Amino acid sequence: MREFYYKYLKWFGEENEYRDVIVSTRIRIARNVEDFVFPIQASNSQRKRFLNKLEWVYKNESSLNKYELLKLEKLPEIVQEALIEKHLISEDQLNSIVGAGLLVDKSGKLSVMINEEDHFRFQILSSGLNLKESWEKLLSLEEIFTEYFKFAFDNKLGYLTSCITNLGCGLRISFLVHLPGLTYSGRLRGFLRKIRSLKLLVRGLYGEKSKPVAGFYQIASKFSLGYKEEDMIEKMNSVAKKIVEEEREARKYFFNEQKRLAEDIIGRAYGILSNARYINSLETINLLSDIRFGVYLKMLDIPIKVLDLLMVITLPGHLQVRYGRQLSSDERDGVRADLLHMIFKNYKITQGGVI
């Protein structure tokens, strides 16, 4: 069980020039198979039959030998929770867990949710912004399955999916962005209004139905019907670069206008994370957001990879996986504080950052 603590997080190590604002990018393709009832309408036996066929493909297709196939109903609850925290499975899969599965490579970068809303949810995760290369890798994964399955397709509607917003090419692109500059400078509301005017979805840190936390937002494409995949990738790539430009400008403005306040925000975050004896996950994410801001302002020299990993491995499911058992809320808050203290004692804060 404890092996799932760091497992599937190797893709966090990727570096690129936009990572200070674009925390991660996810590209997802929804597909259904002609010969099977859609998962949301299928009986348990039909869902199991589909998973069994997928398992046969997995065992007989040599190009999948670097992947692992997990049957979700056989996993402990805390492992299931950790997989949600890694953004590899969804709560919808756990709500209909019979026949639900996950096919994932050892880095966690490429994966396939099986029997979620659709038969297949092909997915690629990456740090920062690297849409074109990621799209090519995801297409290569999807192509493997076209040898074994005929995807449901209509000449007018495109790929048939359980949700109408995924009709067409079935493509969804989303960015997890960090916007402390826009938040602290008071420019956030106008910025989000501009993003929504582009017919994009603005969601919280954990996607649909979640609330924004600490300047973290998910910006996602809304519809795929009527779009060509290449056109959507170009559009979202352009949107991402504009987000980076506006956030960086807001950071400069805030730091130049309110340097002492910026130093106070970051200093307080460092002090609490370094010394707290109990700390919950929500406060942790808020404070890690401020520390991330401090790294950009050159007040701290902590690798962004470390901060991004801490946002995941300090979550409840991961802490319980680390200790191999269910933990009470107080126990989690205590061991979380110990972990953060152990990490932050290795780094020192400086005054008078530069931007």
Secondary structure, DSSP 4 states (H G I P E B T S, - for coil): -GGGTTTT-GGGG---TTTTTEEEEEEEEEE-BTTS--TTT--HHHHHHHHHHHHHHHHH-GGGTTEEEEEGGGS-HHHHHHHHHTTSS-HHHHHT-TT-EEEEETTSSEEEEESSSSSEEEEEEEES--HHHHHHHHHHHHHHHHTT--B-EETTTEE--SSGGG-BS-EEEEEEEE-HHHHHHT-HHHHHHHHHHTTEEEEBTTBTTPPPBTTEEEEEE---TT--HHHHHHHHHHHHHHHHHHHHHHHHHHHHH-HHHHHHHHHHHHHHHHH-SS--HHHHHHHHHHHHHHHHTTSB---HHHHHHHHHHTSHHHHHHHHTS---HHHHHHHHHHHHHHHHTT--B-SS---
